[in-house]
Amino acid sequence: MKPRVAGAPISWGVCEVPDWGYQMEAERVLSEAANLGLTAVEAGPDGFLPSEPEETARLLSGHGLELVGGFVPVVLHDREARESELASVERQAGLFASAGAGVLVLAAATGEEGYEASAGLDGGEWDELFATLAMVEEIGAWHGLNVVLHPHYGTEIETPEQVLRFLDSCEMGLCLDTGHSMVGGGDPVALTESAAVRIEHVHLKDVDNDLARRVASGSLDYEEAVSGGLFKPLGGGDVDVGRVLGALENAGYDGWYVLEQDIMLGGEPGDGAANEVGESLAYLKGVIES
């Protein structure tokens, strides 16, 4: 087992949600990622990396990093929003592809800022969602990108039932996020074992399950939970990372493992964020070696 491991700017508190705490500059995040021994990263929120592909490529190569792809939240269920949303996908897909990436990680955004609980879709909105998914896949194919759907808390595909509806209704690949699976009320091990052949990209997180249950029940706001330590370095929470990795390897998974620990910074973190990414990296290596 020689997995391809990448980092993600959200592990340094960099997020697309407005007012999501202290935001680090790309130069610092990439430098710290490279110093940890990572050789690849995801792109982070729109605007985190330079808008010009050549400049992005130079920035990454200057730190010895390659670009895996990027997370793109898109309103998929609203036909009136389709044109502008697809234009955003087209622009970001062009940047990813020009910088050498291979994956576009799609989330079914609600249309509201932030990631609090969604209201759920009716049958017609699900039909629009799947129609837009097909259009996004066409954009990805044009740019040589594999499009995968990322179930994410606070989006229109977050619960086990919604994930199953997605899997049963289309053939798009799945991005397994071990943390958001649990926060959405699911079991990341069970999802991995049942849907391993559909998993084409992985975000590895660990989670405090007590906080996750409170978020899923609606008794705790998502952002409050994140700032209170909802997501942990690998090995510090309640996700059985070893079983997830075993199920994926047994299924022949050969994609990326992206270390993600969603955090919200109240101010300058010193070495704290990088140190926690280092803890996750060390834990993952230990699991692999064992």
SVG drawing of the C-alpha trace seen along z (x, -y; Angstrom):
<svg xmlns="http://www.w3.org/2000/svg" viewBox="-41 -38 52 45">
<polyline fill="none" stroke="black" stroke-width="0.4" points="0.0,0.0 1.6,-3.3 -1.2,-5.8 -1.0,-9.2 -1.4,-11.7 -2.3,-15.4 -3.2,-18.3 -6.0,-20.8 -6.1,-24.5 -9.1,-24.0 -6.7,-22.3 -5.2,-25.7 -8.6,-27.3 -8.9,-28.6 -12.5,-28.4 -15.0,-29.8 -17.5,-30.7 -17.6,-34.5 -16.2,-35.4 -14.8,-31.9 -12.2,-33.1 -8.6,-34.1 -7.5,-33.4 -3.9,-32.6 -2.2,-33.5 -1.5,-30.9 2.3,-31.3 2.3,-30.4 -0.1,-27.4 1.9,-25.9 5.2,-26.5 4.0,-24.7 2.5,-21.9 5.7,-21.3 7.7,-21.5 5.6,-18.6 6.7,-16.5 3.4,-16.7 3.9,-16.8 0.3,-17.7 -2.6,-19.9 -6.1,-20.7 -6.9,-24.2 -8.8,-25.6 -11.7,-28.1 -12.1,-30.0 -9.6,-32.9 -7.2,-31.4 -4.8,-30.5 -4.0,-33.0 -6.6,-33.4 -4.0,-33.0 -3.1,-29.3 0.5,-30.1 0.9,-32.0 -0.7,-29.2 1.6,-26.6 4.6,-28.7 3.5,-29.1 2.9,-25.4 6.1,-24.3 8.1,-26.8 7.1,-24.7 7.5,-21.3 3.8,-20.7 1.3,-19.5 -2.4,-20.3 -4.8,-17.4 -8.0,-19.3 -10.4,-21.5 -13.6,-21.7 -16.4,-23.5 -19.8,-24.1 -22.5,-24.5 -26.2,-25.1 -27.4,-22.1 -31.1,-22.0 -32.2,-25.5 -32.7,-25.8 -32.6,-29.6 -29.2,-29.6 -27.8,-27.0 -26.2,-29.3 -24.2,-31.3 -23.3,-28.2 -22.0,-26.4 -20.0,-29.4 -18.3,-29.3 -17.6,-25.6 -16.1,-26.2 -13.8,-28.9 -12.5,-26.9 -12.2,-23.7 -10.0,-25.6 -7.7,-26.7 -7.5,-23.2 -6.7,-21.6 -4.2,-24.2 -2.3,-23.7 -2.2,-19.9 -5.0,-18.7 -7.2,-15.7 -10.2,-16.0 -13.1,-18.4 -14.8,-17.8 -18.4,-18.9 -20.8,-19.7 -24.6,-20.3 -24.8,-23.8 -28.0,-25.1 -27.6,-28.6 -27.2,-30.0 -23.9,-31.1 -22.3,-28.7 -23.0,-25.0 -26.0,-24.9 -28.7,-22.2 -30.4,-22.1 -34.2,-22.1 -34.2,-19.1 -35.2,-18.9 -38.6,-17.9 -38.8,-15.5 -38.6,-18.2 -35.5,-19.7 -33.8,-16.3 -34.5,-16.0 -32.9,-19.4 -29.9,-18.4 -29.2,-15.3 -29.6,-17.2 -27.1,-19.8 -24.7,-17.0 -24.6,-15.7 -23.7,-19.1 -20.9,-19.5 -19.6,-16.1 -19.4,-17.3 -17.4,-20.4 -15.1,-18.2 -14.6,-15.8 -13.8,-18.7 -11.0,-19.8 -9.8,-16.2 -11.1,-16.3 -12.8,-13.5 -15.9,-15.0 -16.9,-13.4 -19.8,-14.3 -18.9,-15.2 -21.6,-14.6 -21.1,-17.5 -23.0,-18.6 -25.2,-21.7 -25.6,-20.8 -28.4,-19.1 -26.6,-15.8 -25.5,-15.1 -27.6,-12.3 -27.3,-8.5 -30.6,-8.6 -29.6,-11.4 -26.2,-9.8 -28.1,-6.5 -30.4,-8.4 -27.4,-9.9 -25.7,-6.6 -28.9,-4.9 -29.8,-7.7 -26.5,-8.4 -23.1,-6.9 -20.9,-9.8 -18.1,-8.9 -18.2,-9.6 -15.8,-11.6 -15.8,-9.9 -15.4,-12.4 -15.1,-10.4 -15.9,-13.4 -18.9,-14.7 -20.3,-11.2 -20.4,-11.0 -21.7,-14.6 -24.4,-13.9 -25.7,-11.1 -24.0,-8.2 -21.3,-5.7 -18.1,-6.2 -17.1,-2.6 -20.4,-1.3 -20.5,-3.7 -17.0,-2.7 -17.8,1.0 -21.1,0.7 -20.0,-1.8 -16.2,-1.3 -16.5,-0.7 -18.0,-4.2 -15.4,-6.0 -12.9,-7.9 -11.6,-10.5 -11.1,-10.6 -11.0,-13.3 -9.7,-11.8 -11.1,-13.4 -11.5,-12.4 -14.5,-13.5 -15.7,-14.0 -18.8,-11.9 -20.6,-13.5 -20.3,-16.9 -21.3,-15.3 -24.5,-13.9 -25.4,-17.3 -24.9,-18.9 -27.0,-16.2 -29.8,-16.6 -29.9,-20.4 -28.9,-21.1 -25.6,-22.6 -24.7,-24.9 -22.2,-23.6 -19.8,-26.5 -20.0,-26.5 -19.1,-22.8 -16.2,-23.4 -14.8,-26.1 -15.3,-23.8 -13.2,-21.0 -15.6,-18.9 -12.8,-17.7 -9.7,-16.2 -6.3,-15.1 -6.5,-11.5 -6.5,-9.2 -7.9,-11.8 -11.6,-11.2 -14.1,-8.4 -13.6,-7.5 -12.2,-4.0 -9.6,-5.2 -8.0,-1.8 -11.2,0.0 -11.9,-2.7 -8.4,-2.3 -8.7,1.4 -12.0,1.5 -10.7,-1.0 -7.5,1.0 -9.4,4.3 -11.6,2.7 -8.5,1.6 -8.8,-2.2 -5.9,-4.0 -6.9,-7.7 -5.8,-10.4 -6.1,-10.5 -6.5,-14.2 -5.9,-15.1 -8.6,-17.4 -9.3,-18.8 -11.8,-21.6 -10.8,-24.2 -11.8,-27.8 -9.0,-30.1 -9.7,-32.9 -6.4,-34.5 -2.8,-33.9 -2.2,-30.2 1.6,-30.0 2.6,-26.5 -0.6,-25.0 -2.4,-24.2 0.6,-22.7 1.4,-20.7 -2.0,-19.1 -1.7,-18.2 1.6,-16.7 -0.1,-14.6 -2.6,-13.3 0.2,-12.5 2.1,-10.6 -1.0,-8.7 -1.8,-7.7 1.8,-6.5 1.5,-4.4 -1.8,-2.8 -0.2,-2.0 2.9,-0.5 0.8,1.7"/>
</svg>
